[in-house]
């Protein structure tokens, strides 16, 4: 093989490798990470818990839409709800936030959704509210209202159940996430950030829904685990920890 032929072959191999790397990046599998915080951050506290999930990867950098999630919470860390009323999904769909009693609210937060319209990336901010749902088979349930304004005004209700779990976890939150529609003939939006704070202050002293932080913390922090399935048929799992209060 001549020197010129070797140079041409090397150039072709480099181009092929760069192309393969670009395709792999475009088709990167969807994955998730979890960040948590407690306020106040101390053992034995009646606190608020903020849980933030970030999704990444997917085709052309847009994660595949989430279809279901199972979040496993640390043993001994539960939600105290002294006097909440029940909210139903139908009430949220019909009347939004005002469709349910104020005393049914568990928390609030926000989400960010993305979709590709042709080659243009479109983002939408969603406001989130969590409510206590009616019990199912003697187990608690919850409803999450996601409300968006642009590119379309949309009220989306996400239903979930609270089930018992095995150590080192205490409860698992099981959610089914419906499609997030955008414009006609365009793909569904993908949630890239989902952040929810649970633990809502009330006006009357002592009447407060709160996350109860255990009196002791295991080495390395309180364990969390999550499993997700996506619209493209793939799935991912993640392990995380809530740092021990200092």
N, C-alpha and C positions, 0 to 999 in steps of 0.2 A: 504494500500500500504506500502510495506516495505521500510526501509530507503534506501536500495540499489536500489530499483526500482525508488524511488524519485530522486536519484542522476543521474541515467541513463536518466530519463525523462528530467531533467533539462539540462543535457548535450545535448540531442537531440534538445531541444528548442533553446539553445544558438547557436548550429550549424545552425539551420534553420534560425534564425534571421541574423546571419552573412552572410549566403548564400543569403538571400533576400536583405540585404544591398549591397552586391557585385553586384547582378543583377541590382539593381536600379541604382547603380553608372555606370554600363556598358551601361545602356539604358537611361541615363540622357538626357532630351530633349535639343536640340540645342538652345542656347541663344546668344545674342549679347550685347556688350557694346560699347559706343562711347566716344572717347577722341578728343578734339579739341584744336587748338591754333591759335592765330593771330600774325602776325609779319609785321609791328610794332603793338604793343598791346596798341592802344589808340583810343579814340572816334574821329570820323571824318577822320580817316586815310584811305589812299589807300594802302591796305595791301594784304598779302598772307594769305590764310586760309588753314590750314592742318587739315584734317579729317581722323581719324584712327578708324577703326571698328575691334573689336576682337570677334571671334566666339568661343564658348566653348560648352562642353557637347557632345552629340551624342553617338553612339555605340562604346564601348571600348575607349572612350575619343577622338574620331575623329568626329568633327561636321558633320552633314548631309550637302551635297553640297547646296549652295545657288542657288536658281533659279530665284528669283526676289527680288527687293528692291524698296521701296518708301521712300525717304528722304525729310523731310519737313524743309525748311530753314527759319530763322527768317525774319519777315517783315522788309523791309528797308535795308536788307543786300544783295546787288546784285553784279553781276560781270560786270565791265566796260570793254568793248572790242572795243577800238577805231577804229581799222583797221585790223581785222582778215579776212583771207581767209577761204574757205570751204574745208573740208577734207571728203572723202567718204570711207565707210567701205571697199569697193572693192579695193581701192587703198592701204589701210593698209594691207589687206590680201595678196595682190600681192607683195608689196614692203616694208612692215614693216614701220618703222619710216620715212625712206627716201621717202616713197611712197606719202607722203602728203607735201604740202608747209610748210615751217618752220613757216610761219606767221599764220598757222591754229592751232598752239599748245596752249592749255590752261594751262597745268601744267603737273606734273609728280609725280611718287611715286614708291611704291613697294608693293608686296603682298607675303605672305607665304602660300603655299598649302601643304596639307598632305594627304597621302593615306596609307592604310594597304595592304601590299603584304604578304599574309599569316599572320604570327605573327610579321612581321617586319614593323615598321613605317618608311615610306620614306617621306622626305620633299623636296620641290622644291621652290626656290626663283624666283619670277617673277618681272620683271621691268615693270612699268606702264607709259603710256603717254596718256594724254587726249587731244582731238582735237575738234574743232567746226565742227559739222556736218551740212548738208543741212537742211534748215527749212522744217518742216512738218506741214501742215494746219496752216501756219503762226506762228507756235511755234518753238522756237530754239530746236536743237538737239545736241547731242555730241557723240563722239566715244572714247572708251578707248581701247588702245592696250595693251594687257598683253603678254609679251614675256618671255618664259622660255627656259632653256638650258638642264637641267637634271631632271628626267631620260629620257625625250624625248625633242627634240627641237620643240617648238610649238609657233605659233602666234595665239592668241585668241583675237577676237574683241567683245567688249561689247557695245551695242548700248543703248542710253538713250534719253529721252525727258525732256524738261523743261516746266512745266505746272504751271499756276497760282493757288494760294491756298488761303485759308481763314485765317483770323486773329486767333491766333497771328503769323501765318506763312505767308510768302510772295510768295514763289515758292516751288514746289516739283520736285525733280529729280526722274524720274521713269526709272529703269533699268531692263532689262532681261539678265540673266547671263547664257550663254550656258554651257554645260558640259565641264569640264577640263579633257581631256583624259590623260591616263598614258601609261602603257604597254598593249599589246594585252591580252585580257581575264582578266585583272585586273580592279578593280572598279575605277570610276572617282575620281579625287582628290577633296578634300574639301579645300576651302579657309578658313584659320584660322586668318589671319591678312590682312587687306586691308587699305593702307595708301596713300592718295593722297593730294598733295599740289597744289592749284589753285592760279594763280597770277604770271605771268612770266615777268621778266624784259626784256626790249628791249634795243638795243644799243643807239637809238636816245633818247635824253632827252625828257621826257614827253610822249613818246610813250610806254606806259606800260599798260598791262592788269592787272587789280587789283580788289580785293574785296573791295567794298565801305562800310566802317563801319559807322553806323548811328551816329549822334551827341549826342544822348541820349541812355541810356541803361535801360531797365525795371528792376524792383527790382528782384534780384536773377539771373540776366543774360539773355542773348539772348536765347530763347527757340529753341530746336531742337527735332524732333520726327522722328522715322523710323519704318517701318514695313518690315518684311522679310518672304518669303516662302522658304521651303526647299524641297529637292528631295524626302524625305520620307513622304511628304504630310503635315508636321507640319508647324507651323508659330510662329513668335515671334514679339514682339514690344518693343521699348525702348524709353524712354524720357531722354533728356540730356539738358545741358545748356552751352553756351559759357560764361565764367565768364566775368563780366563787367571789362573793362580796368581800372587799378588803376590810 
